Amino acid sequence: MMKYLQKIGRSLMLPVAVLPAAAILMGIGYWIDPAGWGAGSPLAAFLIKAGSSVIDNMAILFAVGVALGMSKDKDGSAALSGLVAFLVVTTLLSTDSVAMLQGIDAENVNPAFIKIENQFIGILSGIIASIMYNRFSHVQLPAALSFFSGKRLVPIMTAIAMLLVSAVLFFAWPVIFTGLVTFGTWISQLEFIGAGLYGFFNRLLIPTGLHHALNSVFWFDVAGINDIGNFWAGTGTKGITGMYQAGFFPVMMFGLPAAALAMYHTAKTTRKKQAASLLLAAGFASFFTGVTEPLEFSFMFLAPALYVVHAALTGISLAVAAFFHWTAGFSFSAGLVDFILSSKLPLANQPFMLLLQGLIFAVIYYVLFRFLITKFNLATPGREADTDEDLEEGESTGSVTTENKFAVMAEKIYDGLGGDANVTSVDNCVTRLRIEVKDMDVVDQNKIKSTGIPGINIVGPQSIQVIVGTQVQFVADEMEKIRKS
């Protein structure tokens, strides 16, 4: 079950990756005309509307992205089926359609159906479409119906399946919606404490990839909170809307880079250069873009207790920012780019206080991480036990040139995984290679780690994740070339 949920999370990365482009457009538009939201500037209106075309249709993007990502061979007909699934269910369960089905006036329809075009329905539509694709994409119909065989059959079967799903949701959706709203309301009533609890569990779930499920409740319009959408649209309460985003900025821009510095300073003298190359790149990615996985995975499994401390500090950061009503927002992650773009938005409230908070958290992270690493001799990057094999492989890695470094890295990782005899599939998300193998005992983790990757995550008896960083796509492409050769 967890493996399946992780696959959904990976599939969501494709549509989520579109959001930064929308953020840039809307952020620049609001920066040009922060008061009129485009009313006082045609250029601002052009940019804002262009960005909102993505933000306002995230549910459709999720339906298409999940269907594509969950299909067995990533075919375009699966994506089309995801769109068909979403259109069927949202049309059948729209307020006007429900009013006709129930024989009542539209204003008397359960409010749950007003929110039927949400990310949850998008994800569900994508899942159903992928199931239909994996089941029917190679079905051969009788000669008279042969035109509709194979991939042409998938959208048809998806539409039929969504009729049944819509019938179930007709009765179940109001109950589900009410439960989600109740949960969201309970968290929102906890105010800054609720924000803190959210931040803590958000980080704890990163290793499993299930943080996406938690994020959807608070960031998107699943339980009526829609913190990201409302913040960027300017529809909310100043100082409140954005409370589930703001506290991440001090951690991702300051706390984690400071933790990286502490890990560098506590690394063994013989390994400082190797640790620096990893921690510098990972720390900069965290600060500039808010992509934290390369840094977090570098110590997550080496020193799990230290990662729990990081999760607790993240929760405290969100609680502090929410307590003082300091707000800023992001469309992708809490890095410098999104901070600059969001600081001029109407609902941004004293955003530069988050920078002051960040400086304080940088000191806390550095002092606490350095103390805990040295006090308990934690095996953070640069402090691992030395072996002859590590030293030999580390020396060979130094000969990689800029031109072929991705090819060399891919070749060594692939060899460490067991090569063609052991690797059954290769995929990737934003920062990780996601690989299926026949026998996990064949995998040589030391050889893989010798490439300088931040970490390895074993997620199942045949599933392994190799955390590469934001350049993972280039490594994945080279690995596919090796597999096809």
DASULKA-V480716 format. One record per helix or strand of 3 or more residues. SS is the DSSP state (A for helix, B for strand). FROM is the first residue (numbers start at 0). TO is the last residue. If there is no record, write none. Layout:
SS/FROM/TO  SS/FROM/TO
This chain:
A/1/15  A/18/31  A/41/54  A/57/69  A/75/91  A/94/101  A/105/107  A/110/114  A/118/135  A/142/147  A/150/188  A/191/203  A/205/207  A/210/218  A/226/232  A/245/264  A/268/288  A/292/299  A/303/322  A/335/341  A/352/374  A/387/396  A/404/415  A/418/420  B/422/427  B/431/436  A/439/441  A/444/448  B/454/457  B/462/466  A/471/483
